Amino acid sequence: MDISRLIKFNYRNPPTSNIPRTSAVRSAYDAFIKTDGPDKFKLFLETKLGESKFYFCKNNFPYNIEEPIKHSCLWYKGTTDEQEIVDFLNENNINYVTFFENPLHLKSVKDVNHLHVFHY
């Protein structure tokens, strides 16, 4: 996906269907979903979040986005809003293009809130 299509999505306008992954990433993602991967990853995230509100990391199964854009996730506890996310990204010098939270039906880890962040 090129940047012109990607920026159509944002915090207030997330995608309503899956964004494609490469076939290799898709295969790895499907294998992860079929195992206890989401449950193990949830425990890992809860540890990483600890007392922090946010945990930012590279997406293990990134969407097929044209370089030089990178795809990461911002995991968070509780609730958040758009301004709090912008503040976090800016404070951490993350030069983002856009970010959004997938609707529940598109989430693989449903029990931990997270946003998809596309950045340089």
Backbone hydrogen bonds, N-H to C=O, Kabsch-Sander energy under -0.5 kcal/mol:
donor,donor_aa,acceptor,acceptor_aa,energy
5,R,2,D,-0.8
6,L,2,D,-2.3
7,I,3,I,-2.5
8,K,5,R,-1.2
9,F,6,L,-2.0
10,N,13,N,-1.3
13,N,10,N,-0.8
26,R,22,T,-2.9
27,S,23,S,-2.3
28,A,24,A,-2.0
29,Y,25,V,-2.7
30,D,26,R,-2.8
31,A,27,S,-2.1
32,F,28,A,-2.1
33,I,29,Y,-2.4
34,K,30,D,-1.8
35,T,31,A,-0.7
35,T,32,F,-0.8
37,G,32,F,-0.8
40,K,36,D,-2.5
41,F,37,G,-3.0
42,K,38,P,-2.1
43,L,39,D,-1.8
44,F,40,K,-2.1
45,L,41,F,-2.7
46,E,42,K,-2.4
47,T,43,L,-1.8
48,K,44,F,-2.5
49,L,45,L,-3.0
50,G,46,E,-1.9
52,S,49,L,-3.1
55,Y,75,W,-2.3
57,C,73,C,-2.4
59,N,71,H,-2.1
64,N,20,P,-3.2
65,I,63,Y,-1.8
66,E,1,M,-2.7
69,I,66,E,-1.3
70,K,119,H,-3.6
72,S,70,K,-0.6
72,S,117,V,-2.9
73,C,57,C,-3.3
74,L,115,L,-2.3
75,W,55,Y,-3.1
75,W,73,C,-0.6
76,Y,113,N,-2.3
77,K,53,K,-2.0
85,I,81,D,-1.9
86,V,82,E,-2.5
87,D,83,Q,-2.8
88,F,84,E,-2.2
89,L,85,I,-2.8
90,N,86,V,-2.7
91,E,87,D,-2.9
92,N,88,F,-1.5
93,N,90,N,-1.7
94,I,89,L,-2.9
95,N,93,N,-0.8
96,Y,94,I,-1.6
97,V,118,F,-4.0
98,T,118,F,-1.2
100,F,116,H,-1.9
102,N,100,F,-0.5
106,L,103,P,-2.4
107,K,104,L,-1.6
110,K,108,S,-0.8
112,V,109,V,-0.6
113,N,76,Y,-0.5
115,L,74,L,-2.0
116,H,100,F,-3.6
117,V,72,S,-2.9
117,V,115,L,-0.5
118,F,98,T,-2.7
119,H,70,K,-2.0
119,H,117,V,-0.5
120,Y,95,N,-2.1
